[in-house]
Amino acid sequence: MLAETKEKVDREEEGHEGLTRRKLLVGAGSLAVGAVTSAGVLGINPGTALSKEDVTIVVNDKPLSGVPATVVKGVTTAPVRPVAESLGAQVEWIKESKTVKITSKAAGTAPIANQVPEWPWPYKKLDPEVVRKLGYENYFKGGCMFGTASALLLTLSKEVGFPYTTIPIDIYKYGAGGAAGWGTLCGSLNGASQVINMITKDFSKVINELIGWYTEFPFPSAKHESYCKIKNQITTVAKSPLCHASITKWARAAGAKVKGADKDDRCAKVSGDVAARTVELLNSLVDGKFIAAYKASDEFAHCLKCHDGGQFGPDQLGKMNCTSCHDDHTKK
């Protein structure tokens, strides 16, 4: 457990409801070698507590993102693995004795938290529907890139632990609306691609498959109907990975504004759908069943006859369907 000499609980009264925000501060030298039982829950008893409190864990002045901590009957509890690993310890679950074994780094060595993890990072198969729902929910906290990336990373933090617990998920908020609202690459694809790149050296083929799928998928899917705010929304196929093309085509078909509740719910679903598809692709890669199924559309292939080595030479760069933005001048 954490040495009591290095623990400090900072209590600040907040709000007219009389709730308390509690911050658990953990110092660099506060980890001891040993075993922790009780299903891997770390308990620090700060004294008398109210029945409902928010708890933030700060390790060496750095808040741990995605680490749930609660107060139950006056005892602050938090998952062992992310806390221990952030302090440079190794965590092992011994099923037979139902024991969590925590082993600290040898004296004089750098803590894991200060090392750059070897790439690619470990991956464990995830449930697509878990990340789909989380992606939808988190869109409303930071936009499309944040929604997708945080759904993947928070789930990986829970299922895998370190090094995913070291990433501050707020860094993905810049990608809302195709990077600060510029309408470029859909933020969901941007966030998912970054996570894919963490996990596999074959990132190019997985990202290519994801973006190709996005251009041909009728968004949003109906798999959010049990919890979404706006149900039975119209679907459209973007034919493009660009934010502005995807949203504009849908908004025109739905008779909706590109800035409004209808559009936000649609894009929240897209964030969840992209997160779920990313998990499906990564799961298939782990199983050795990944198949690159995407094939460029006939319209795109038609353009390349002239613009990629034909009469105009190689004057085209990219894989997007040209006719999603440009008229086919050969048919005029």
C-alpha positions in Angstrom: 0.0 0.0 0.0 1.0 3.6 -0.1 3.1 4.7 2.9 1.0 6.8 5.2 3.8 9.3 5.7 3.5 10.4 2.1 -0.3 10.6 2.0 -2.2 13.8 2.3 -5.9 14.4 1.9 -6.9 17.9 0.9 -10.5 18.6 1.7 -12.3 21.6 0.4 -15.9 22.3 1.1 -17.8 23.1 -2.1 -21.4 23.8 -3.2 -24.6 24.5 -1.2 -25.3 20.7 -1.1 -22.5 20.4 1.5 -20.6 17.9 -0.7 -16.8 17.6 -0.4 -14.2 17.4 -3.1 -11.3 15.3 -1.9 -7.9 15.2 -3.5 -5.5 12.3 -2.8 -1.9 13.4 -3.2 0.7 10.7 -3.6 4.5 11.3 -3.4 7.2 9.7 -5.4 8.5 7.6 -2.5 5.2 6.5 -1.2 5.1 3.0 -2.7 6.1 -0.1 -0.7 6.6 -3.6 -1.9 3.8 -6.0 -0.8 0.4 -7.4 -1.6 -3.0 -5.9 -1.5 -6.1 -8.0 -1.3 -9.8 -7.1 -1.4 -10.1 -7.6 -5.1 -7.4 -5.1 -6.0 -8.9 -2.0 -4.3 -6.6 0.4 -2.5 -8.2 1.9 0.6 -7.1 5.0 2.4 -9.2 6.1 5.4 -9.1 9.9 5.6 -11.4 10.0 8.6 -15.0 11.1 8.8 -16.5 11.6 5.3 -19.8 12.5 3.9 -21.8 10.0 1.9 -21.1 11.6 -1.5 -17.8 12.9 -2.6 -15.7 13.5 -5.8 -12.1 12.2 -5.5 -9.1 13.2 -7.7 -5.9 11.2 -7.6 -2.7 13.2 -8.1 0.6 11.3 -8.4 3.7 13.5 -8.3 1.6 16.6 -9.1 0.1 14.9 -12.1 -3.7 14.0 -12.1 -4.4 10.4 -13.2 -7.0 10.5 -16.0 -9.7 7.9 -16.2 -9.0 6.4 -12.8 -12.3 6.1 -10.8 -12.0 6.8 -7.1 -14.9 6.9 -4.7 -15.7 7.3 -1.0 -17.6 4.5 0.6 -18.5 4.8 4.3 -15.6 7.2 4.9 -13.0 5.1 3.1 -11.4 6.5 -0.1 -11.0 3.6 -2.6 -9.2 3.6 -6.0 -8.0 0.9 -8.4 -4.5 -0.4 -7.5 -3.1 -0.9 -11.0 -3.1 2.7 -12.4 -1.9 4.2 -9.1 0.9 1.6 -8.6 2.1 1.7 -12.2 2.2 5.5 -12.2 4.7 5.2 -9.4 6.9 2.7 -11.4 5.7 -0.5 -9.8 4.7 -3.8 -11.4 1.3 -5.2 -10.6 0.4 -8.9 -10.7 -3.0 -10.6 -10.0 -2.6 -14.0 -8.4 -5.9 -15.7 -9.0 -5.4 -18.7 -6.7 -5.0 -16.6 -3.6 -7.0 -13.6 -4.8 -4.0 -11.3 -4.2 -2.7 -8.3 -5.9 1.1 -8.3 -5.8 2.8 -5.0 -6.1 6.6 -4.9 -6.7 8.4 -1.6 -6.7 11.4 -0.8 -9.0 14.8 -1.4 -7.6 16.4 1.5 -5.7 18.2 3.9 -8.0 16.3 3.0 -11.2 14.0 5.4 -13.0 10.3 4.9 -12.4 8.2 3.5 -15.2 6.2 6.7 -15.3 9.3 8.6 -16.4 10.3 6.2 -19.2 9.1 6.2 -22.8 7.2 2.8 -23.3 8.4 0.6 -26.0 6.3 0.9 -29.2 3.9 -0.6 -30.0 1.9 -0.6 -26.8 0.1 -3.7 -25.5 -3.5 -4.3 -26.5 -6.3 -6.3 -25.1 -9.5 -7.1 -27.1 -12.2 -4.7 -26.1 -16.0 -4.8 -26.4 -17.1 -2.6 -29.4 -20.4 -1.7 -27.7 -18.7 -0.4 -24.6 -16.6 2.1 -26.5 -19.5 2.9 -28.8 -21.6 4.2 -25.9 -18.7 5.9 -24.3 -17.7 7.6 -27.5 -21.3 9.0 -27.8 -21.3 10.2 -24.3 -17.9 11.8 -24.4 -18.5 13.7 -27.6 -20.6 16.1 -25.5 -17.5 16.7 -23.2 -15.0 17.7 -25.9 -16.1 17.0 -29.5 -15.6 14.3 -32.0 -11.9 13.6 -31.7 -12.1 13.7 -27.9 -15.2 11.4 -27.9 -13.6 8.7 -30.0 -10.0 8.8 -28.6 -11.2 9.1 -24.9 -13.6 6.1 -25.4 -10.7 4.0 -26.6 -8.1 5.2 -24.1 -10.2 5.1 -21.0 -11.3 1.6 -21.8 -7.7 0.6 -22.5 -6.7 2.2 -19.2 -9.3 0.0 -17.4 -8.5 -3.2 -19.3 -4.7 -2.9 -19.9 -3.5 -0.2 -17.5 -0.1 1.3 -18.0 1.0 3.0 -20.3 -2.5 4.2 -21.3 -3.1 5.6 -17.8 -0.3 8.1 -18.5 -2.1 10.0 -21.3 -4.1 13.1 -20.4 -7.2 12.7 -22.6 -7.9 16.4 -22.8 -5.2 16.7 -25.4 -7.7 15.4 -27.9 -10.1 18.3 -27.6 -8.3 20.3 -30.3 -9.7 18.0 -33.0 -13.3 19.0 -32.7 -14.8 19.9 -36.1 -11.8 18.7 -38.0 -9.2 20.6 -35.9 -10.4 23.8 -34.2 -13.5 23.8 -36.4 -11.7 23.9 -39.8 -13.7 21.0 -41.2 -10.7 19.0 -42.3 -10.2 15.2 -41.5 -13.1 14.1 -39.2 -11.9 14.4 -35.7 -13.1 10.9 -34.9 -10.8 9.5 -37.6 -8.0 11.6 -36.3 -8.3 10.4 -32.7 -8.8 6.8 -33.7 -5.8 6.8 -36.0 -3.6 8.1 -33.3 -4.7 5.3 -30.9 -4.2 2.7 -33.7 -0.7 4.0 -34.2 0.1 3.4 -30.5 -0.9 -0.2 -30.8 0.4 -1.6 -34.0 3.3 -1.2 -36.5 0.7 -2.1 -39.1 -1.1 1.1 -38.4 -1.2 2.2 -42.1 -3.3 -0.8 -43.3 -5.7 -0.5 -40.3 -6.1 3.3 -40.7 -6.6 2.9 -44.4 -9.4 0.3 -43.7 -11.0 2.6 -41.1 -11.0 5.7 -43.3 -12.2 3.7 -46.3 -15.1 2.2 -44.2 -16.0 5.7 -43.0 -16.4 7.0 -46.5 -18.9 4.3 -47.4 -20.8 3.8 -44.1 -24.3 5.2 -43.6 -23.9 7.4 -40.5 -25.2 7.4 -37.9 -25.8 3.8 -37.0 -29.0 2.7 -35.2 -27.0 1.1 -32.3 -27.3 4.2 -30.1 -31.1 4.2 -30.0 -31.4 2.9 -26.5 -29.6 5.8 -24.9 -29.2 8.7 -27.5 -31.0 12.0 -27.1 -32.5 12.2 -30.6 -33.7 8.9 -32.1 -34.3 7.7 -35.7 -32.1 10.2 -37.4 -31.7 10.1 -41.1 -28.5 8.4 -42.4 -26.1 9.5 -45.2 -23.0 8.2 -46.9 -20.3 10.9 -46.9 -18.1 9.5 -49.7 -15.4 11.5 -48.0 -13.4 11.5 -44.7 -13.6 15.3 -44.5 -15.6 16.8 -41.6 -17.3 19.5 -43.7 -18.3 17.1 -46.4 -19.7 14.6 -44.0 -21.7 17.1 -41.9 -22.9 19.2 -44.8 -24.3 16.2 -46.8 -26.1 14.9 -43.7 -27.4 18.3 -42.7 -28.9 19.0 -46.2 -30.6 15.5 -46.2 -31.9 15.9 -42.7 -33.0 19.5 -43.1 -30.9 20.4 -40.0 -28.4 23.1 -39.1 -24.7 22.4 -39.1 -24.7 24.0 -35.6 -27.5 22.6 -33.5 -28.7 19.8 -31.3 -29.6 17.5 -34.2 -26.1 17.8 -35.7 -24.4 17.3 -32.3 -26.4 14.1 -31.6 -25.5 12.8 -35.1 -21.8 13.6 -34.6 -21.8 12.0 -31.1 -23.1 8.8 -32.7 -20.4 9.0 -35.4 -17.8 9.3 -32.6 -19.1 6.2 -31.0 -19.4 4.3 -34.3 -15.8 5.1 -35.3 -14.6 4.0 -31.8 -16.5 0.8 -32.1 -15.2 0.1 -35.7 -11.7 0.8 -34.5 -12.0 -1.9 -31.8 -13.5 -4.4 -34.3 -10.5 -3.8 -36.6 -7.9 -4.1 -33.8 -9.6 -7.2 -32.4 -9.5 -8.9 -35.8 -5.8 -7.9 -36.1 -5.1 -9.6 -32.7 -7.0 -12.7 -33.8 -5.1 -12.9 -37.1 -8.3 -12.4 -39.0 -7.8 -8.8 -40.3 -8.8 -8.5 -43.9 -8.3 -5.3 -45.9 -11.8 -5.2 -47.5 -12.0 -1.6 -48.6 -11.7 -1.0 -52.3 -11.6 2.4 -54.0 -14.9 3.3 -55.6 -15.4 3.1 -59.4 -15.7 6.9 -59.5 -12.3 7.3 -58.0 -10.7 4.6 -60.1 -12.2 6.3 -63.2 -10.4 9.6 -62.3 -7.1 7.9 -61.8 -7.0 6.7 -65.4 -5.9 10.2 -66.3 -4.7 11.8 -63.1 -2.3 9.2 -61.8 0.0 8.5 -64.7 -2.4 8.9 -67.6 -2.6 11.9 -70.0 -2.3 14.4 -67.1 0.5 12.5 -65.3 0.7 11.9 -61.5 -1.1 15.2 -60.5 -3.4 13.6 -57.9 -2.4 12.9 -54.3 -4.6 11.1 -51.9 -7.2 8.3 -51.8 -10.4 10.3 -51.5 -13.2 9.9 -54.0 -12.7 12.9 -56.3 -16.4 13.2 -57.2 -17.4 13.8 -53.6 -16.2 17.4 -54.2 -15.4 17.7 -58.0 -17.6 17.2 -61.0 -16.7 14.4 -63.4 -15.7 16.5 -66.4 -15.6 13.4 -68.7 -19.4 13.1 -68.4 -20.3 16.7 -69.4 
